[in-house]
Amino acid sequence: MQKEQSTDTFVSDTKTSQGLSQWIDIETLSTPPKRDDLMEGTIVAMGRGQLYVDLPPFGTGIIYGREYLNAADVLRKANIGDTITAKVVDPSGMDGYIELSLKEARQAAIWSEAEQAIVSETTYMLEIEGANRGGLTMTWQGMSGFLPASHLSGDHYPKIVDGDKEKVLSELQKLIGKELSVRIITADAKEKKLIFSEKTSAQDEEKISFADTYHVGDVLEGEVTSIVDFGVFVKLNSGLEGLVHISELDWGLVEDPHTLFKVGDPTQVKIIEIKDGKISLSIKALKENPWHNAAKKYKKGMEVSGVIIRYNKHGALASIEEGVAGLVHISEFENSQELRETLELGNTYSFKIMLFEPKDQRMTLSPANSKRNLKKRGL
């Protein structure tokens, strides 16, 4: 792993740009230089705002004006006799000199280094400088780069189940100022595009391998790695991590996942979806669906007992048995206040089943002592 290195070392005693596609070996070639070629020569003179480079057999190169100012930080450290690599700006420049750019040569070398880093999968420790809804920004070798959120490791990926952009941004902003180990995956000099990934190529290949090896319905061993309001994250033995949404934790109502699990708990999970490299898991799918037995026990018109377990905008939920609950609709009452006063949380009441569709896990209830039901009984 490498720390970001200074780019102020372009003046040296050795070739610093070997491997560049446009490199000209001036000792063996006699083809005149063209615009954008990279050339190496020796500094033979330095004046006020000008620097001269010996480029045999083609003549003398010059760095001056804006190009000199752009490279002033490097040129201050240069001495006569140093070897320098520069990019041709104009092969027939002022007074017959070959006009050169040190800054553009340096950038070309950096882009070449980036391309080589992709091949070698070199990793760098870079500080996160900014965040937006798509990912993180950072600087490498003086160039701005981008790390998409989708290329963050499981430890840093924003675990926001509904994909709320503001929540995602809030999580990403927490990484500003931290250093991450990243590798370059895209380097496009023409588009000035530098893309990083926190994931290793092995992890990318592992995802592909996982999709080829496992299928929806497979049961796997895992360990709870994180608990959030909307569910738990489980790391599988393969090393990949998947979400068990709160609705997939148990057939019964789960208000807080922390009451069922703690980090480090071993658990079995069932794959219920593999999509776009993401794995959706279920724990309740490993248990028998209580609605299957409910279909044999209950029917429309029956009176049952139920415990009020939750209020929502549609009314109140009454649990008939573990994992089977019915809705008492708010229309049974004058308003929500009357509903809450009549049906208190935690209390048990008698209800009449008004709708029962076990295949869709739907049950609608009406209080057995409601005016409507009492009227039907002639009371």
JOURNOR-V89443 format. One record per backbone hydrogen bond with DSSP energy under -1.0 kcal/mol. NH is the residue of the N-H (numbers start at 1). CO is the residue of the C=O. Records with the same first field share a line. If there is no record, write none. Layout:
BEGIN
NH=CO  CO
END
This chain:
BEGIN
2=123
12=83
20=17
23=20
24=38
26=24
28=25
29=25
36=88
37=34
38=22
39=86
41=84
42=54
43=82
44=52
45=52
47=50
50=47
51=63
52=45
53=61
54=42
55=59
58=55
61=53
62=98
63=51
67=64
69=65
70=66
72=69
75=71
76=72
77=74
78=75
81=43
82=79
83=12
84=41
86=39
87=101
88=37
89=99
90=99
93=97
96=93
97=94
98=60
99=90
100=62
101=87
105=101
106=102
107=103
108=104
109=105
110=106
111=107
112=108
113=109
114=110
115=111
116=112
117=113
118=114
119=115
120=116
121=117
122=117
124=182
125=2
126=180
128=178
129=137
130=137
132=135
136=147
137=130
138=145
140=143
143=140
145=138
146=194
147=136
149=134
151=148
152=149
157=153
160=158
163=160
168=164
169=165
170=166
171=167
172=168
173=169
175=172
176=173
177=128
178=175
180=126
182=124
183=197
185=195
186=195
188=193
193=188
195=186
196=146
197=183
198=151
204=200
205=201
206=202
207=203
208=204
209=205
210=206
211=207
212=208
213=209
214=210
217=271
218=215
220=269
222=267
223=235
224=265
225=233
226=233
228=231
231=228
232=244
233=226
234=242
235=223
236=240
237=221
239=236
242=234
243=279
244=232
246=230
248=245
249=246
259=256
260=257
261=257
264=224
265=262
267=222
269=220
270=282
271=218
272=280
273=280
275=278
278=275
280=273
281=243
282=270
283=248
284=248
286=283
287=284
292=289
294=290
295=291
296=293
298=294
301=353
302=299
304=351
306=349
307=319
308=347
309=317
310=317
312=315
316=328
317=310
318=326
319=307
320=324
321=324
324=321
326=318
327=363
328=316
330=314
332=329
333=330
339=335
340=336
341=337
342=338
343=339
346=308
347=344
349=306
351=304
352=366
353=302
354=364
355=364
357=362
360=357
362=357
364=355
365=327
366=352
368=350
370=367
374=370
375=371
376=372
377=373
379=374
END
